[in-house]
Amino acid sequence: MIRSARELGVATVAVYSQADVASRPVREADEAVCIGPAASAQSYLNQTAIIMAALTTGAEAIHPGYGFLAENADFAALCADEGLVFIGPSPDAIARMGNKNVARQTATDAGVPTVPGSDGALESAEEALMVAEKIGYPVLVKASAGGGGKGMRLAEESDLLPHQFVAAKTEAKAAFGDDTVYLEKYLGRPKHIEIQILVDRDGRGVYLFERDCSVQRRHQKLIEEAPSSVLTPQLREEMGQAALRLAATVGYEGAGTVEFLYDDSGSVPRFYFMEMNTRVQVEHPVSEQITGVDIIAAQIRIAAGQPLGITQDDLRLTSHAIEFRINAEDPAAGFRPSPGIATKFVPPGGFGIRVDTHLETGASVPPYYDSLIAKLIVSGRTRFETIARARRALAEFEVEGLATTIDFHRSVLEVPAFVAGDYRTDFIEEEMPELG
Ligand code: ADP
């Protein structure tokens, strides 16, 4: 974010917690303001402290990043009340997409297919049983406020549903303070395919094609690639248009992602709306690499009221990109977080390699936040070339002092199903069961 802003000639102020005082973004921003102690509730989620930091430094706008308050409609409204530009969609658009249940209804209204399921929230286990009977098992109980794979419970048959209904509610209440749940048919072996969009204030929009995020562990993405091996040009266009239609329905502005499940178990492949993320996502660089569009810069320009400046016809699919999430986690120990000091951190380089990271040798990974420490994005003219380059890059990547997912990614690149592009959301369970 700091880099894109600098290229646009926009000065930056980083906000940080005491745990991040020595971090690179704090050094690299033009100014930096400490907003509280390590605990995120008192710093990165402290709306007043962040607004104060903006007002006292004379900032005009706030970029919310992709965690913490990035999808918080109240925070977006607070920014507006204080005369600050929130770099993102309106509070209303965030709220309408933030509740998955409401978002499903909005998608239906926009003529975008959704996974068969309940019409709205479920009041009781009895109601869940009735809906499940209608749509057929297996079913998934999902939290309306869900995110990060939390509050999602699978019921293979009716015996299990009442228990899973309560379990999902309890988990949702604990994680999001909201125990509203709904039901969806559980698709057997789908792909997670999402469409990146950009829409300017006048409603002109483009889709930056898709990302295939099907390599997941327990619903958490680990590898994302663009384009997907399975989409035909026609389906790609249909999904892109569906995403833009949905955005138009809520008056969306800025960068956003519409997530779909792709199901080719039937005679014709189908896609279903799953949710919309009203912010930039961790995996946005793969779309930047294949389109040449700086999504962060586009967000800033759109928030400043500038026109998009590109049309769909300007965008051509001529290359490939894969992102590997390098997490401070130990795959051999159930991907347990591995915070500590990186005694050595030497990322790969060379042609087609991009590494987005805040880490450096001697820096510490605090235990308080997400364990993502770097994103390795590899590009090539073809998928084949990209995979060969990724093997080379992962072999070069040196991290000491922390357990990481680097070796895990090396192993994935040796699995024939991945190399063939034929992988689904059950990839890890199926192909690497020892890590599931
Ligand atoms: P979250 O917001 O918690 O990440 P999502 O709704 O985006 O939850 O779903 C995360 C993942 O869960 C998807 O990428 C997919 O792997 C799986 N999933 C969600 N809904 C379904 C479904 N109806 N059938 C099969 N898998 C699903």
Boltz pocket constraint, residues with backbone or C-beta under 6 A from the ligand:
constraints:
  - pocket:
      binder: B
      contacts: [[A, 115], [A, 140], [A, 146], [A, 147], [A, 148], [A, 149], [A, 150], [A, 184], [A, 185], [A, 186], [A, 187], [A, 188], [A, 190], [A, 192], [A, 213], [A, 216], [A, 219], [A, 259], [A, 261], [A, 274], [A, 275], [A, 425]]
      max_distance: 6.0
